[in-house]
Amino acid sequence: MKQKIKLSKIHCTLPDEIDKDEMYLKMNGEKIWPKGSIYYRVDTGDVAPVDLTLEVQQGWNEVELWDFDYLSRNDFLGKFRFKVDNNPGVYTNTMELVEKNSTASYVLDWEILNEEGESVES
């Protein structure tokens, strides 16, 4: 069964690189954000406004956070794993690190939307 969710914001607690991260998000092997740009640049304490609505399967879902690199392969920093059900509400998930020796730390604010695809937040 499909369910609409909204990825609201990503908080950069600590970037992977000293000179900021050039992050982007992927889901099911495809880049989903940012739209119209290669990446979104963030540093410690930055909050990136994602504002992306997706239709996903109920159950466990994953969104990958990547760091864009010009001169080498892009770095798969980590993933946000979250369970989608039919209980509308606002949630927060901490990124699970994937890259070895990385100190990156990110938090994702997301929401399960109601049956009409609307936010339950006032």
RAHU-V785199 format. One record per residue. N is the residue number from 1. RES is the residue in one letter. PSI is psi in whole degrees, 0 to 359 (999 if undefined). Layout:
# RAHU-V785199
{{N;RES;PSI} {N;RES;PSI}}
This chain:
# RAHU-V785199
{{1;M;138} {2;K;152} {3;Q;140} {4;K;135} {5;I;163} {6;K;125} {7;L;114} {8;S;300} {9;K;154} {10;I;128} {11;H;126} {12;C;104} {13;T;319} {14;L;121} {15;P;163} {16;D;325} {17;E;152} {18;I;323} {19;D;40} {20;K;157} {21;D;145} {22;E;83} {23;M;154} {24;Y;162} {25;L;144} {26;K;149} {27;M;133} {28;N;39} {29;G;0} {30;E;142} {31;K;130} {32;I;343} {33;W;145} {34;P;149} {35;K;134} {36;G;0} {37;S;159} {38;I;320} {39;Y;174} {40;Y;123} {41;R;129} {42;V;155} {43;D;177} {44;T;127} {45;G;351} {46;D;149} {47;V;119} {48;A;124} {49;P;100} {50;V;306} {51;D;56} {52;L;123} {53;T;133} {54;L;153} {55;E;120} {56;V;166} {57;Q;145} {58;Q;151} {59;G;200} {60;W;134} {61;N;158} {62;E;140} {63;V;129} {64;E;141} {65;L;124} {66;W;154} {67;D;122} {68;F;134} {69;D;133} {70;Y;318} {71;L;352} {72;S;182} {73;R;146} {74;N;148} {75;D;126} {76;F;97} {77;L;316} {78;G;185} {79;K;150} {80;F;120} {81;R;130} {82;F;150} {83;K;126} {84;V;126} {85;D;197} {86;N;34} {87;N;91} {88;P;143} {89;G;174} {90;V;137} {91;Y;163} {92;T;135} {93;N;142} {94;T;142} {95;M;137} {96;E;123} {97;L;141} {98;V;318} {99;E;129} {100;K;142} {101;N;12} {102;S;148} {103;T;9} {104;A;141} {105;S;121} {106;Y;152} {107;V;135} {108;L;128} {109;D;127} {110;W;170} {111;E;142} {112;I;122} {113;L;160} {114;N;181} {115;E;333} {116;E;2} {117;G;24} {118;E;157} {119;S;146} {120;V;356} {121;E;144} {122;S;999}}
